[in-house]
Amino acid sequence: MIVALIAAQSENRVIGKGLDIPWKVKGEQALFKKITTGGTLIMGRKTYDSIGRPLPGRTTIVVSRNPELVLDGCEVCTSLDAAIKRAFQIGAPIFIAGGGELYRQGLDLADEIHLTTIHTNVDGDIFFPEVPDAFVAVSEEKYQSNIDYTYRLFRKRGEENAI
Ligand SMILES: NC(=O)c1ccc[n+]([C@@H]2O[C@H](COP(=O)([O-])OP(=O)(O)OC[C@H]3O[C@@H](n4cnc5c(N)ncnc54)[C@H](OP(=O)(O)O)[C@@H]3O)[C@@H](O)[C@H]2O)c1
């Protein structure tokens, strides 16, 4: 089973400012929904707080170091490893959906990265890590919107056709 990261970044690799995503781009969230529906989302507690609810059509696993955290409609795990193990048990496609802390830890575990680049530079304080050389872009789709954006799928080098 594949573990994927899914993120949207600006040209200067910003993914967030405080708890917010500092842009509104028509169509970009629909793309996220299309890719992730039916799957399991693993997200950090701060990202969950910024969304405020489980997203429909997907299982949400929230990662927190707080063993007492209970969230309606979500599963909670106290480590990323535990969250991934649980997601494997569920058996649906696995998406690590942010934020910055989870992406940094998830990069080593990921087989794929769904990365949308919003073609603007914005001010922010949470960044997507540089995509390591171990990954190669296997597809690219360009979209025109109020801010244009490009979606790329990266796979581990050597596994481009294996999945
Ligand atoms: N542009 C995008 O695609 C995108 C996607 C998602 C999020 N975002 C943005 O990213 C920002 C949030 O990112 P962030 O880096 O501040 O926080 P985050 O990664 O969403 O969450 C961090 C929290 O996750 C928990 N955590 C992290 N690693 C853990 C581990 N190994 N074991 C157990 N718990 C762990 C901790 O929760 P506790 O403090 O509860 O212990 C930690 O405080 C927001 O601005 C959000 O809007 C952007």
The ligand as an ORCA input file, in Angstrom:
! r2SCAN-3c Opt
* xyz 0 1
  N      -1.060     24.254      2.147
  C      -1.324     23.008      2.543
  O      -1.403     22.063      1.739
  C      -1.524     22.726      3.999
  C      -1.979     21.472      4.421
  C      -2.131     21.234      5.783
  C      -1.858     22.241      6.694
  N      -1.424     23.435      6.245
  C      -1.063     24.519      7.202
  O       0.007     24.036      8.026
  C      -0.059     24.748      9.270
  C       0.021     23.761     10.415
  O       1.281     23.088     10.368
  P       2.187     22.932     11.688
  O       3.536     22.444     11.266
  O       2.108     24.197     12.484
  O       1.402     21.833     12.548
  P       0.851     20.340     12.199
  O       1.927     19.554     11.531
  O      -0.469     20.443     11.530
  O       0.552     19.792     13.672
  C       1.562     19.762     14.623
  C       1.043     18.997     15.823
  O       0.896     17.619     15.457
  C       1.253     16.805     16.568
  N       2.438     16.018     16.209
  C       3.390     16.311     15.288
  N       4.277     15.314     15.189
  C       3.886     14.362     16.070
  C       4.393     13.085     16.430
  N       5.487     12.566     15.831
  N       3.755     12.376     17.379
  C       2.631     12.857     17.950
  N       2.101     14.065     17.643
  C       2.716     14.808     16.719
  C       1.491     17.744     17.736
  O       0.216     17.940     18.324
  P       0.004     18.281     19.898
  O       0.539     19.691     20.047
  O      -1.478     18.161     20.091
  O       0.805     17.267     20.660
  C       1.968     19.000     17.031
  O       1.812     20.176     17.801
  C      -1.343     25.573      9.238
  O      -1.028     26.889      8.794
  C      -2.167     24.886      8.165
  O      -3.106     25.747      7.567
  C      -1.261     23.711      4.928
*
